[in-house]
Amino acid sequence: MSAAPEPLPRLAAEAAYAAGPSLSFGRLLWRRFLEHYLAIFSLILLVLLVAATFAAPLAEQLLGLDAETVDLFKQKQPPSPEHPLGTDELGRDLLLRLLYGGQVSLLAGLVTAVLAAVIGTVIGLLAGYFGGILDAVLMRLTDGVIALPLLPLLIVLAAVDLTKLGLPENLATSEEVSLYRIIVLISLVGWTTVARLVRGSTLSLREREFVRAARAIGAGPLRIMLVHILPNVMSPVTVATTLSIGNIILLESVLSFLGLGIQPPIPSWGNMLTGAQELIWDAPMLAVWPGLLIFVTVIAFNFLGDGLQDALDPRAVGR
């Protein structure tokens, strides 16, 4: 029988030691990450994009404009010194709308990815550590969620009238509820990949010597899972979460494009595409800019996830 695989941090530490006494574990990971040029470029691009979107109030002050001000006399204007990217169908500055829409889209992607990772990690830890009936039930639940047609399911759930679910009318009709609903819905169906990864790692780690030693000295299941197993499964969780952010942004954009996602007046790249679909021939840039930002952001997160996967792979001593 072959030996069980070593925990990822231990293998990575051994690789760092083999690479040289002066090369620490963190420096080894950073050196591997620097070898992935597309990941470095994507990280820089995402940092600049996030900084630009959250600097939207400063851009408003510099331009002397308000992103929500409607001016019907300036509809669909081309780029000018006053409006660097032109104006939309209601005369609002397109650049400011893109920046504020980026805040919403990026925030939705990041928050949803983290929530889905937390749900998947908890389910994977419980299934992998306890095994037996609990493992079978949780994994069949995971298989059932995976088997569901994701986009049609989200479309149906996003169209549900929240007032019929018992929510107060003032909350169900508030501007922010569409954002919260998208975050909750995608989180509830987006945890399956993380759950499978964590379960597989936990099944291996629970039989390792350090877990047996912790169990022998009286450590309870909760402490063993949180202190001894969880740190060793964070590498695949980090990679899976990073890769899922792009997909979540894409899902949010699709739902918003269909009119079932984030609703105006809250801007997002998806609902900006919705507003531009009937003006594609008159003002094509109203659709090009949000579509291009969605495309670039999704690709950048995917390349960043690939770079992290290469850097955190403990068996890749040299490339």
N, C-alpha and C positions, 0 to 999 in steps of 0.2 A: 504494500500500500504506500502511495506517495505521501510525503509529509505535507501537512497543511500549510498554506501560504503564509508568509510572515506579514505582520501588520505593515501598512504602507509607511508610516513615519519611521519604523525601525529599519526597513529596507532603504529608505532614503537617507537615513543617518549613516548606515553602513556604506552607501555609495559616496556620501560626502567624505567619510574617513578614507575610503580607498582613493579618492581623487587627490588627496593631499591633506596634511595635518593642519594647514592654515585655512582650509576652505570649510566654512561652517555650513550647516544645513540650509540656513536662509540664503547665504550667498550662492550656494549651489543651485537652489531653485531660481534665484534671480538671474544667474548666468544662463540657465536653460531657457528661461523666458526671453532673454535678450537675443537668443539665437532665432527666435520666431519673429521675423521682421514684420510680417503682416499683423501679428498680434500687437507689437509695439506701436505701429502706425495706427491701428484701431483704437488702442488705449488713449493715445494722444488725441485722436479725433473725437472720441467720446467725452474726454475731459473738456475739450474746447466747446463741444456742443452743449454739454450740461452747464458750463460756465456762461455760455451765451444766452441760453434760455432763462437762467435765473438772474441774468443781468437785464432782463426786459424792462423793469422800472427805470433803470439808468438810461436805457435806450430811449424810453419815452421822454425823459427829461432832456436828453441831448437833441432829439428831433423836435421837441416842443409839441408833441402829439399825444392823443389818447387812443389806445387800441380799441376802445368801445365806442368812440364818437362816430356817428353815422353822418355822412355828407353826400346826399344824393346828387349833388352837382359835380362830384368827382368820382363817379363810378368807373371802374375798370380802366383807370388811367395807366399809362406806361411808366416805367421807372423815371424818376426825376430827382433833383437834389432834395426836394421836400419829402418825397416818398421813394426811398432807394429801390424798392422792388415793385413799386406801383401800388394801386389800391384794388380792393375787391369789389364785389357786386353791390355793396352798400356804401362804398366810398371810404371804407376803413383802411388804415395802413396795413399792407400785406406783411411787411417785415415784422411788425409788432405782433400781428395775429399769429404768425409762424412761431415766434419766440414763446408767446403765452401758450400756444397749442403744444409746443414741445415740452413745456413744464408738465402739462397734464398727461401727455402720452408717456413720457419717460417715468413720471411718478407712478402712473398706473402699472407700467411694466415692472419696475423695481419692487414696488410694494407687493404686487401679485406674486412675483417670483419668490420673494422671501416667505410669504404666507404659505404658498404651495410647498416650498422646501421644508418648512416647519411641520406641516401636516404629514408629508411623506416621510420625514425623518422619524417622527413619533410612531407612525404605523410600522415602518421598517424595523425600528428597534424592538418594538413589542413582539412582532412576528418572528424576528430572527432569534431573540433571546429566549422567549418562552417556548416557541415551537408548538407542536401538538395541534390541538383543536383550534387554539387561538390563531396560530400560523395559517392553518387551512382556511379559516373563516376570512381573515384579513386578506389573504392572497386571492381568494375567490372574489372578494369585493373589488380588489384591484383589477382582476381580469374583467369583471363586469363593467367597470368604469372605462377600461381600455377599449372594450368591445363597442361602447356607445359611439354613434356617429357624432363627433364633437361639434362641428359647426351647426348642424340642424338642431342639436340639443340646446346649444347656447342661444340660437335664434328663438326657440320656443320659450326658454326660461326668461330671456330678456324682454319678451313681449307680454309677460304676465303682469296683470294689474296689481300693483302692490297694495292698494286699498282693500282688495278682496282677501289679502293674506292677514288682515288685522292691523296693518300699520296705520298710524294716525294720518289723516289726509294732508296735514301741513308738512309732514315728513315725506310722505309718498310723492308729493308734488313739488318738493324743493328742488333747486337747481343742482345741488351736489349729489342727490340720490342716484342719478344715472351713473356717476363715477363710482360710487360705493358699490352699486349693484354689479357693475362689470368686474370690479376687483374680487368681490365675493364669489361670483359665478365661476370665473376662470380659476380661482384658487381651489374651488371644490372639485374641479375635474382635472387639474394640472399637476397633481402630486404623485402620479403613478410611477413615473420614471425614477424619482428620488426614492420612493418606497422600495422598489425592486433592488436598486443599488445598495441601499442601507441594509436591507434584509440579507442580501448575499454576503456582504462584508461582516455583518453581525454573526451569521451562522459560522463563519470561520473564526472570528475573534473570540467567541464565547468559549471555545475549547483551548485557547492558548494558556500558557503557563501563568502569565500575570493575572488573568481573570480567575483561574483556579486558585491562585494564591490569595487573591482578594476575597474570594468566596470562603476559603478556609479560615481566614482570620475574622469572619463574621460580617463582612460587608453585605448589605442587602441588595436586592435586584436593582432598585432605583439608583443607588450609588454606583454600582458596577456599570450600569448603562450610561450614566451621565459622566462619570469620572474616567472610566477605563476604556469603554467602547466608543463613545461618541467622538472623542478627539481623533480616533483612528479612522473614522468614516467621513470626516469633514472634507477631505480632499475630493472624493467623487461627488459629494454634495455640492461643493463650491463650483466644480466644473459644470454639473448638470444645471445648477441654478443660473449660471452665466449664460449657458446655451439657451435656456428657456426664455430669457428676457426678450430676445428678438422675436420669438414665436408669439409671446404674449402681446407685444406691441402690434404685431401683425394681426392677431385675432381681434384686439380692440379696434384697430383701424377698419377691419372688415365689418364688424358689428356697427361701428359708427357710420360707415359708408352706407350700410343698409338702413340707417335711421333707427337702430335698436341699441346703440351704444351710448356714448356720452352725448348729451343733448345740448344744443345752444341755449343760452348764450355762452356756456363754458366752451372755449375753443379746444379742439384737438385736431391732430393731423387727419384723422379719419373723417370727422364731420366737416372739415374744410374741403375734403375731396367731394363729399356729398353736395355741398353748396356749389361746387364748380362743375359738376357733371353736365348740367344743362347749358353751361357757358363755354364748353370745350372749344367751340369754333370761334366764338367772339373773343375770349380771353383765355387762351390755353395755359398761360403761366399760372393761373389760379389753381390748376390741377397739377402742373409739373412740379412746382416747388414743394408742396406737402408730400406728393408721391416720391419725389427724389429724397427727401429727408427720411421718410419711412424706409426706403430701400437702403440708404447708406447706414442708417442706425441698425437695422436688422443684420446686414452683412458684417458691420463692425463688431457687434456682440458675438456673432458666430466665430469670427476670426479670433477674438479675444478668448472665447471658450476653448478653441483649439490650442492656443498658446498655453493656457493654464493646464490643459490636459497633458501636453508634452512636458511642461515644467514639473508637474506633480507626479509624473509617472516614475516610480522608484526604480524601475528596471531599465530606464534609459540613462545609463551612466554616461555615455558620450554619444554625440551625434555629429 
